[in-house]
């Protein structure tokens, strides 16, 4: 096989493998979808091929390291991954997509080196991880919500509020307290069941003596 056909086949394989992962992300309306994953993988593959071919052309004439050019892909992909990470209230979205972009760059590098089996196995494992484990996570974990509770600064007040939250199956992920004269503003980040009776819970919270208001922060 000529060098040109070999390069072309590797680029094509990298595009196909990235398309599998990118399609899964696209189907969930993620920031980085099919096109982004293919571009990252094909670009990584091309850089790996160039790195190898450039080294072969100067082998014996210099102490050049063929891995240095490819190594920049691993660090450079971090900037692209950071662009897909967004914070919405207490939730941080895009971490999985950023990780998939990082893995796809590795798949491209592997294909560029000619390690087809490693690239194929990685693609299969990533696809299974994204498609199957997401369902498991949704089944076992509730949703996050953020509440701000305005209450009097009285002994045992926080305990009363947290006890009521516990009766509704709500777990406290984070808590921050701001003091305003004789009042407290308690900021909760909560993990709640999917079928949380939100209105009933907030109604009971307001009925606690000293609690003035409940506000959902996102």
Steps between C-alpha positions, in 0.01 A plus 500: 500500500638841402561766760215713365247215516621405847453856624159523337381174653612607848324834469183326382508250787549781752200685357282189522599420859452860611163502327378222730582701814393830346163357398429398859580852622296655217197286588501656849527857362844562649715802419757287315330258266571299189698759303714614792601146598586407141707815453692440822571137419600555138721792599668295770552215256658730242734653758607151612566395140699816432698448818597147397577588137704808594703290740561235233621765259766627742578177686871467565563866423360646820384397845142619431227340710197389292275514805548871569270622223229250592533587868374850426165352398442368851564837662340707225172309504445631854415844361233353274362285781478801731271668249241225540483531880225725633370577849125522551409569861653224710539278194813480289424372152733393222763309697412171330506660157837660577631160608366338181684761291820419688452126440418556134829684457670192644311278255625718216858474623469121528363467146772732375757258644323205340371351826157420362401240760573736791306779332207268423484363855520852647217618276280206601570551870434875480174448312379241752603727788312799360185314397455241775649658812302819445178304551637344818604841638156646430337207675708524817544876536241772539503854373681794656318811610607814681290667770547818701318496835450828687452429869547647846833433668362276774651198680416172326354672194733337250434161659125540454544588133740215423279249684205595283712469185608155614137387534454574130804289408711804415877484553705814570795529262618841614393774741603865534371743762487879471399710801286811462445663840280259698423290191679226316500430128575130463605393151444129443614286210281191523478165327131421473302197380363519146139513625553750780176675607672837487197715582406291803856511630534878466158552660611304805829688512319836512283369784807451721495785757757764405524405131403802289544387139630229269653589167619266227826641368489351151 
